[in-house]
Amino acid sequence: MKKQNHKFDTLAIHAGGKKKNPENALNYPIFMTSTFTFDDLDHVEKVMSFESDDYVYTRGNNPTLRHLEQRISALEGGIAAVAFSSGMAAISSVLFSLLKSGEKVIAHNILYGSTHNVITKLLPKYGMGYKLADLTKPDDFISAIDEKVKIVYFETPVNPDLSIIDINKIVKIAHKNGIKVVVDNTFATPYFQRPLSLGADVVVHSATKYIGGHGDVVAGLAISNDQDYINYLKFDYMCEFGGVMSPFNGWLLLRGIKTLGLRMREQEKNAKILAKFLQAHSMVTKVNYPGLKNFSGFELAKEQMIGFGAMLSFEVIGGLETARKIVSNLKLAKLAVSLGDCETLVELPAAMTHRGYSSIELKKYGLSLSLIRVSVGLEDIADILGDFEQTLKNI
Ligand SMILES: Cc1ncc(COP(=O)(O)O)c(C=O)c1O
């Protein structure tokens, strides 16, 4: 079957795995083995010198993980990928692989909390510098560039304020200055946005989120169009730092990813309805959702994404006290840090996912203590709306 020309939903089910499945299994098996045996020392030589693509040891390669890497590459429009034990393993390995001591990364000033910590606290311990800039304004990026900057790093939509960053504009400026572009595509997923097609060099994912989709796995992925870079990332970083994905988790992702398009379409439908409901509510002062016409990133989101996703955040009258009551009193929507699951999840980023930011930083970057983030799930929208309506009414 020629898979390259197929549409997203078909690729999500069929892409990956050039070899025939053992025993004609419909689902690609979980190769739960740490090591692989060789026929003889000639075979060892062929595999170790990459003349054969057979396997040595699961920390380097594993059939289930290779199958997953091929599938996510097809979905992101990349050449190759590396599977990691978590999103943070992927992100930290990519950052370390692209920087040397004395070099710098420019990152958007708002990032997922642990990514912000790696960039602002860990990298400097090893002599790697950083600058934070407002990458929604390409001029801010230009002003931050100096000859030591080798990477620009951002999420779009941004966690948790949903700002949209112009990937293509950042790519053009970056490449003119010899800077690599790394995009965290966790919120949009390849279903709504493909940063590689807009010129990005590396895409990273917390596959824990929509890619897995069922809240039962922690995993990460990095994808690129540069096979040499992927080999370097895999064998010099993933393999040596040791942040390998378990084949069992790889299998869970292969299963979850089959319904990625289906889930994204339905979750987006629910998110649009909830965003409009919140926008019209008298207690709500602001809704951040890229699909709302009056949202600052709406036009850009329409250009670089094919949909708006299912993440939103909002502010209420009464500030932190009211926000705390809301997240504690919602019944169907659960209070939790993750996102992208079937369940609707809510959280207060300043107190939870982004608590690594100091209160001064939060203020400086416009993140309020009372912002409520919602990962809109797959429950019936009438029940989701009922939960929010009742909670807001009681408060
Ligand atoms: C946008 C984003 N990137 C990366 C991560 C880190 O991923 P993981 O928890 O799989 O290590 C998260 C986690 O919430 C995230 O929201």
Ligand as a Chemical Component Dictionary entry (heavy atoms), coordinates in Angstrom:
data_LIG
# 
_chem_comp.id                   LIG 
_chem_comp.type                 NON-POLYMER 
_chem_comp.pdbx_formal_charge   0 
_chem_comp.three_letter_code    LIG 
# 
loop_
_chem_comp_atom.comp_id 
_chem_comp_atom.atom_id 
_chem_comp_atom.alt_atom_id 
_chem_comp_atom.type_symbol 
_chem_comp_atom.charge 
_chem_comp_atom.model_Cartn_x 
_chem_comp_atom.model_Cartn_y 
_chem_comp_atom.model_Cartn_z 
_chem_comp_atom.pdbx_ordinal 
LIG C1 C1 C 0 3.156 22.182 26.099 1  
LIG C2 C2 C 0 3.850 21.121 26.906 2  
LIG N1 N1 N 0 5.062 20.705 26.526 3  
LIG C3 C3 C 0 5.731 19.755 27.214 4  
LIG C4 C4 C 0 5.205 19.178 28.349 5  
LIG C5 C5 C 0 5.985 18.136 29.109 6  
LIG O1 O1 O 0 5.568 16.860 28.762 7  
LIG P1 P1 P 0 5.646 15.573 29.712 8  
LIG O2 O2 O 0 4.785 15.834 30.904 9  
LIG O3 O3 O 0 5.157 14.466 28.834 10 
LIG O4 O4 O 0 7.081 15.398 30.098 11 
LIG C6 C6 C 0 3.923 19.571 28.770 12 
LIG C7 C7 C 0 3.313 18.957 29.959 13 
LIG O5 O5 O 0 2.279 19.367 30.433 14 
LIG C8 C8 C 0 3.243 20.580 28.033 15 
LIG O6 O6 O 0 2.026 21.017 28.406 16 
# 
loop_
_chem_comp_bond.comp_id 
_chem_comp_bond.atom_id_1 
_chem_comp_bond.atom_id_2 
_chem_comp_bond.value_order 
_chem_comp_bond.pdbx_ordinal 
LIG C1 C2 SING 1  
LIG C2 N1 SING 2  
LIG C2 C8 DOUB 3  
LIG N1 C3 DOUB 4  
LIG C3 C4 SING 5  
LIG C4 C5 SING 6  
LIG C4 C6 DOUB 7  
LIG C5 O1 SING 8  
LIG O1 P1 SING 9  
LIG P1 O2 DOUB 10 
LIG P1 O3 SING 11 
LIG P1 O4 SING 12 
LIG C6 C7 SING 13 
LIG C6 C8 SING 14 
LIG C7 O5 DOUB 15 
LIG C8 O6 SING 16 
# 
